[in-house]
Structures are given as C-alpha cells and as structure tokens.
Amino acid sequence: MMSLLARFRQGMQAAIPIWIAFVPSSIAWGIAAQRHGLSLNEAILMSAWVYSGPAQFAVLGPLAENESALQVLVAGFLMNLRFLPMSTALTPFFRGVKRMPLVISSHVISASSFIVPYVQFQKERASAESASISTSPDNGHRNLMFFLGVGITSFIVWVTGTGTGFGIALGFPHRFDEALQFILPGYFAGLLVVEMKGWPMLLVCLGSLIAAVPGAVVSSGWGWLVTAIAVASWVWGVEQWKLRASKSF
C-alpha cells in the first residue's frame, strides 16, 4: 500500500500539466494587477486568498474604478460558486477524514486541482471494482494526500507567478500588457488537456500561443478563446484516436 508521502508525491507529478498552464496565466495576472494600480502585496494577497484566475481578473476593473467593496465581493463570490459542486463531488473520496482538515484543504481547490484528482480517483475506484478489491478505510487519507499534492503545489506556482509577473510588469512598456491575450490560449488549452504530460502538453501550449495571433486578428474579443478550444480539442482527439488504435491491436 502506498504511503501518505508517496501519495503526495504522486499528486505532485500529476500536477505538472497544471503548473505549465498556471505559469503564463499567473504571470499575466501579476502584470495586469500592476497595470491596474495594485501594490505587490495586494496582488500576492489576492492570489493567495482568492486563488481563482477568472475571479481575480473579473474584479480588476471594479477595483481600478474604485467601485464599492460590496460589488467586488459579490463578483468574486459569484465567480467562485463553481467550487461548491466541485468540493461536493470530491467529498465521497475523503471518507474517514475529519472535517477540519477538509475545510482547510478546500482552500487549494481550483478547476484544475479538482479535475485531476477526480479523474484519478474515478479510475482507481473502477480498477478496484473490476478486480473485486475492497476499499481500505485509509483510502480517504491517501486520497486527501494526492489532492494536496496537486492543490498545494499548484497554489504555490500561482502565487509565485503573480509576484514574478508583477516584477516583470515594472520593466514593460505601458501598452505591452495588451499582448497578454496571446498567453491565455495556452492556459485554457492546458486546462482542457490536463491529463497530458511532457512534450504533448508543451506542444499544446506552444501551438495555442502561435495560433492565437490569427485568432485575435479575426476576432479580438473571442479569437483567443476559440483558438484555445480548437487546438486543445484537436490534440485531445488525436490522443483518443491513438488510445483506441493501441487497444485494437
């Protein structure tokens, strides 16, 4: 049976694609935060406390325009409501774990740190059922360590990238931050293919970055998002075709 520490390291390894996706997006957030007048401490604190790229980008405008604190809080709250069903879906895999560790651990849940453990746990459950193996009472703690291996390391990458992006922004020309839209396709494409590791993931991000240029020319508002979905879907389709082909032999 795998030890808790080994289980944590397994989660770290599974999180590598998330790190790759988080690096450009967290740097982009740090640059955007600096451009909107936040201090370094404010940018890092928001990344550490909110820990949600969409929510953080959503409140930048209201913050820069000195909107009411209530409006900012409501915007962030509504964006992060999506974590409630994610947490609920993961809860059955943590049976036997006390409530307080779960409450503390829930801070590092994100769209990425939800889907990677969830898929892993589903696969392990299916394998155990097919082999008629009874579930160990310690599986809840081991599953939590896997989740923390994914969540904590991804959280550290996000917060560190924020500080890095803030520092980089200090040396950029004022309008350079408009080019950040070309970073986002790689981020979203990476999230769509989180199970991929190594060179395929790097190719997805690089391909999305390059393809974002014509995408933005066609549509400055939606081009980058459509590009990300198209590239990620294509690579995912290739991977599924290769998987089916390998099973047919």
N, C-alpha and C positions, 0 to 999 in steps of 0.2 A: 504494500500500500504506500502510495506516495506521501512523503512528509509534508507538513504545512509549508516549510520553507521552499521545498522543491515545487510545491503547487504555486507559490507566489512567483517563483522564477518562471514557471510555465506561463503564468499570466503576463509577465513582462515580455516574454518572447512573442506572445500573441498580440501584444500592443504595438509592436514595431510599425505596422502599417498606419496605426493611428498617430504615432509620433511623426511619421513622414507627412501626414496630412496636416497635423497641428503646427508644424514649424512655420510654413509660409502664412497660415491664417493667423497665428498668434502674433507674428511679426507685423502682419498687415494691421491687426488691431492696435498694436503698440504705436505704429506710425499714425494711424487715424486718431488715436487718443491724444497724441501730442499735437496734431494739427487742429484739434477741436478745443485746445486750451487746457486739457487736464495736466496735472503735475505727474511726475513719475510715480510718486506714492499713490496717488489717486488711481492711476491706470493699473498698477500692480494690485492694489487692494480690490478693485472691481473685478479683475480677472480671478483673484483668489476667492472672493466672496460670491460673485455671481456665477462664475465658471460656465459661461454659455455664450459662445460667439454670436449667434443670432440676437440674443437679448442685449448683449453689450453694444453691438452695432446699432440696434434699434433705439437705444436711449441716448446715443451720442448727440443726435440732433437736438432733442429737448434739453439736454444738459448745456449744450453750446448756446442755445437761445434763452437760457435762464428760465425755463419753464418750471412750474411748481414741482416740488418734490413728490407730491402725490401722483402726478402724471407719469413721472419717471418710474416710480414704484409699481404703478399699475401696468405700465408697458412691460417692465421686466417680469412681473408676476404672470402676466398672461402668456408671455413667450415661454416661460419655464413650467407652465402647467403640463406640458407634454411629458415631463419627467415623472408625473404621478402614475400614469398607466405603465410606464417602463418599470418603475420600482415595484409596482404590484405584480407584474409579470415575473420578476426575478425572485420575489419573496418565497415561493414554494421550494426553491432550490437551497434555501438557507435554513431549513428546519433544524431545530436544536440550538440555534444561535440566539443569545439573549437580545432583548430589544435595544438596549443602549448601544452595543457595538454596531447594530444595523443602522440605527439613527445616525451615528457618527459617520459610518461608511457611506451613507447615502449622499453625502456632500460631493463625492467624486463621481457621481453618475452623470453621464452625458449621453448623447445619441450614440456615440461610438463605443463608450465603455459599457453601454447596455447591450448592443447588438452582438459584440464579440463574445462576452461570457454567455449570453442567452443561447447563441448558436452552439457554442461549445457544450453547454450543459444539456441541450436537447440531444446532441449527438451521443454524449456519454450515456444519457438515460436510454436512448434507443438501443445502444450497444449492450447495455446491461440487461434490458428486457429480452433482446434476442438471444442472449446467452443464458437467460434464466438465472441471473445473478441478483441476489437480494441486496437492497440498498443499505449501506452501512450507516449507523447513526452518526458517524463522524463526517459524513459527506457534506453536511451543511457547513461545517467549519472549513473544510477543504475548498468547497465552492466559494466561500467568502474570501479565502486567501487568493484564489485565482482572480476573483473580481477585483480585489485590492491591488494585485499585481498589474492589472490592466488600468484601473482607475487612478491609483496614486501616481504611477509613472507618467501617465498622460497628463494629469493635473500639473505635475512639475514641469513638463515640457511646455504646457500652455502658459504658465506664469512666467517661466524663464524667457520664452519667446516674446512675451509682452514687454518685458524690460529691455530685451535686445532691440525690438522694433522701435521702442521709444528713443533709445540711444541713436539708432540709425537715422531716425527722422530728423535729428538735430543737424545732420550734415547734408540733407537733401534740399534741392531747390523747392520752392513753395508749391509748384504745380506738379511735382513729381509723384505725389500721392495719388494722382488720377490714374497712374499706371497700375495701381494695386488691383484694379478689377481683373487684370490678367492673372493674378495669383489665385483668385477664388476658384476658377475651374478645376485646378489641380486639387484643391482642398475638397470640393464636393465630389469630384470623381474618386478621390481616395476614400471618402466615406462610403461610396456606393460599392466599392470592391474591397471592403475591409478584410476579407479573408485571404486576399492575395498578399504574398510576401516576396521579398527580394526584387529581382530585376523587373518582373511584370508590374509591380506597384510603381517603381521608378519610371517605367515607360508610360504608364497611365498618366502620372502627374506631368511628365515632360510633354507628352502628346497633347494633353489638355492645355498646357501653357502655350504651346505653339499654335494650336488650333483656335485659341481664344482671340487671336488677332483678327482673322477674317470674320469670326463670330461677332466681335464688337463692331466691326465695320458695317455688317448687315443690320445689327440692332444693338445700340449702345446700352439699352436697358436690360434686354433678355438674352443677348447673344452669348455672353459668357456662361449663363446657366444652361442653355440649350446645348452648348458645346460640351460642357462637363457631362451632362446626361448621355449625350451621343457617344462620346469617347468611352465612358465607363461601361455603357450598355454593350458596345461593340466588343470590348475586351472580355467582359463577363460572358457574352455569348460564345466567344472563341474558347474560353476556359471550359464552359459547359459542353461544347462540341468535343473538345479533346477528352473530357471525362467520359462522355458516352462512348467515344471511339475506343478508349482504353478498356472499357468494360465489355465491349462486343468481341474482343479477342480472347 
